[in-house]
Each structure stands twice: as structure tokens, then as C-alpha cells.
Amino acid sequence: MSGPKESNPELESFRERWKAEVRAKKLAPAPAPAPAPAPSSPSSSTALKALRKPPAAPAKKQVLPLDQDEDDDVQPPPVFEQPGAAPESALSGQHGEPSASAEKKPVSALDYYEQAVEREVVGSLGDSLTLYRKAFRMDDLVDQKYKAKHFPKPAPKPAAAGSRTDASAAAASVSPAAAAQKRDQPQSLNDLISSFSGLSIEPASPEIEGMPAPPCPIGSLPDEILVHILRDVAIIDVGDFMRLAQVCRRLAYLVMREDQIWRRVCLGSEFGFGGMHYHWQRQVAWEPLTTEDLLREAAIEEDEDASAEVLLALTLEQRARKHTDESLANTMVFYEALYSSNWQRMFRLRPRIRFNGCYICTVNYIRPGQASSNQYTWNSPVHIVTYYRYLRFFRDGTVLSLLTTAEPADVVHHLTREAAALHAGGAAPHLPSIVVQSALKGRWRLATLADNPSASVSEAEGDLVVETEGVSKYIYRLDLSLRSGGRSSGPRNNKLVWRGFYSFNRLTGDVAEFALGDRSKPFTFSRVKSYGARGG
């Protein structure tokens, strides 16, 4: 094209449109294929075919200026890339798939685990296995973290409007900073129990994940019926009632804070103070009280209202009702004055006799033996002697006392009134319960201020008086004190400590004291299941 230029208007207009398109592509942020301009007439397409030649492959990518008139052949515009962007060849592979270099490099165990899951989904089991191993080497709990991230647990259901108490409403109004500071501090037991007030009884989790939870009928009961059921359980066995606190938080709150249940337990005669006796109810041999007993009681009390004439005029039922009213009045006074108006605290701390077992005193002592004259010995032999004292109390004010060398496993199950009556006089010696043959009948009562006028009311309540049959004309008297052994948070009223041991001559009225010395070991309570929940 060295000759003079031809004058063709259609060709000139085509060239101008082409230049405008090239300039627009240079200014555009991303390349876009330019649509081929539709020829206005058949002569323009013929001219394009004449002008177009197959271009030779250039050594360099070079764009010639479009305003040069020497070159009629215009090269296709190059693909322009954004500054800082990766080349297209690096972003896409042969088939448009992302290359390995473009993937995010894993750093944490969770990253390795996520990539392993992705590889496993596409079928690359070998790569996923390698990534799984790396993830678990870095963190053996990475699977739980992955589950918490991608499959979070649903939020707990909000409590019903009627079950939310003032305590939970106040806790909700606390600022986040104050709540975080409170969480850092150790929570007391009372605060922990109070936090259970708005909870409900949750059903057990299903045995197989994804299956519906098993039904929980007790969780749908109203509080009034639930409290009534718990009260019946406490009356049958207060130990089982306390163990209900281990079932769930809602029952723990009811067991610890439902005051009407503890009031019924304290005032009842099953385990509470309605079954405690502060006056003699029987004779030593379990026979009904006589006039002499009532006169002796009046002399001890030295009260005008409790004179001999008044006591003799009362029937046994009226006398028992009078003592019951006195005991109830004292209980209500102690409830407010000594136990901060807390029935549970009163039941736990106030001295009381326990009937669903027996008290055992184990005594060990060493006695020197006699040396043998037939053989040479360095020292005289010694004997280690072990014997046991057993006391079982009954609710009608009677007691069984037994002194024997038989171990508790051979005695406690037979320490009953029926066995004592069966073996009276040595009858039925072939039975295993023959060990109860030497048991002594007796009676018991808790001490009052009349027994120890110098003591305070709370100190006098902790004393116990037991009178049993003795040899021939004698009566044995055991003065004991109710105490608690073990840790401060452990069982209460589980020990009887000796205060004195006496013998009383019924003919002469003389009193003699037995020297206990090192053999005054305390009695320790042991529950016996064969007696039943309530015992005596």
C-alpha cells in the first residue's frame, strides 16, 4: 500500500468506527469482546475481506499507534489486566479449575480439618486422610470444634412467662460487665440453689441421637401436685427424699427450699420431733406406768400444775396429749429463736433419736495373760478383747440394750422385740437370733431443764437418759449426750457420748457409779435396712 490512497467513503467510515472501539477498550477496566460491526452493504464486507490479511505472529506484544496512516492492518487489542491482579493463567487451570497455589494455605488445625472435609466430598480420599492426620496431630478435639462451628446447638427455649421469678428477672437486668465479674467470683451454695428456681424438669436425652426424647410425665405436673408427691416421699423415708436432689436441678431446688415439706417432717412423728419423748412413757420392763411412776415424775418436775393429784386424775391419753402440746410449743419457740425460722436447719441440727437403725459401741482393750510353765517365753502373753454394746430405740419410748462379743453382722438384724420375746428364758436356742437372749429391756427419754437446771435450754436438749433392767434388784441408768461425728457437713446426731453409767438399787434407793475409764467409747449410729425405712 505504497501508492496513493484510494478514496472510498465506506472504508473510511469503517476505519473510524474501529478506532473508536479500540479507544473505548483501552479506557474500559476489563476487556470485553467487541461485537463485529454489521456491514451496511455488501460492498463494505467485500472491502473488509480485501483489507484483512492473516497477520504474522509478532515477537513482542506491541500496539502500534492507531493514528499512523502507513499501516492499514490493525492488530487485535491485547487483554488489559487490572494493576496487582494475578495473571489469568495463574487463576485458572486447563479446564477452568482453581489451582493448588491459589487455595488458602491452612494454618490451624481447624483449617486442615475443613480442607480435609472438602477433599473428602469431591472424592480425594488420600488427600483428605493426610489432612485429617495433620489436623488431629495439632488438636485432638478439632472434630468437636468443627461441629460447634458448622453445626451449632440450637439456643435453649425461653422459660414460660409464668415460671420466671423475681430472682431471674433481676439477674436478667444486670449489666454484662457486672455479670462477668460475678461469674468470676465463687458462687455460694444458696446462690446456686436459688438459680434453679425458674427451671423445669427436663426429660431424659434420647438413647439414639436424632430420635424423639422419651416421655417425662412428672415434668408436666403443676407444682402443687409435685410438692404433694415429694411430701409423701419425705414422710415414708426422708433419706430417699434427700436423694431426689441428685435427679435434676428443679428437684434439687424443691428439696432444699420447699419449706412446707420440711415443716411436716419436723412436726411429724415418723422422723421428726413429734416422735421425741421428754417424759417416761413406759416402765423399764415395757409395762404401763403406775402411780409410783407418776408421783416420781411430779416430784422431779416440782411444778404446781404437775402435782400428783393432777397427774393421777389424767388418763394416759390426756397425759400424752398434754406432753405433745408442750413439745409442740417448745419446737415452735426453738424454730424462731435457735434455728432462724428454717425448718430444714432445725431438722438437721436439733438433737433427735433415730429409729431406722441401732447405735453400736465398740470397745477394745488389752488384758495380760498367764505365762506357760511348760515352755520358755520372753514375756507374758496378752489378750486383745473386743466386745460391743448395742442400743435400739423404739418410737413408743422403749429400748433394747445388749452387751455381747458377737459382731454387728450377727446381731443387728435380730435386735427386735419379737426376737427378744421368742428367746425369753432361753427358748429356741437353735435359731441364729439366740444372741438376743441376753438383751435387756428398757426405756428412754430426752432430758429437760429439770434434769440439769444449770444448763441452757439448747444444752439440756442434747442429753439422753436410758434406764434398763439390771441384775436382780438393780436398774442400770445410762446418761448420754447426742453429738455429731465426722465432718461438719456430714451426718448429724449420729453419736451418743457417755456422761455417766449408774446402778440403782430399787429396794434401798442407793445409787452407785460404774467407772468407765478408757472403755467409754461413744455409740455410733448404723442404719439397718431390715428394720424398714421408719424403724421402731
Helices and strands as residue ranges (DSSP letters): H 9-27, H 42-51, H 88-91, G 100-102, H 109-122, H 125-138, H 142-150, G 161-163, H 166-172, H 176-184, H 189-194, G 217-220, H 223-236, H 238-243, G 244-246, H 249-257, H 259-267, G 273-275, H 291-301, H 308-313, H 316-337, H 343-349, E 357-368, E 382-393, E 398-404, G 408-410, G 412-414, H 417-422, G 424-426, G 432-438, E 440-446, H 457-461, E 463-469, E 474-483, E 495-505, E 511-513, G 517-519, E 523-527, G 529-531
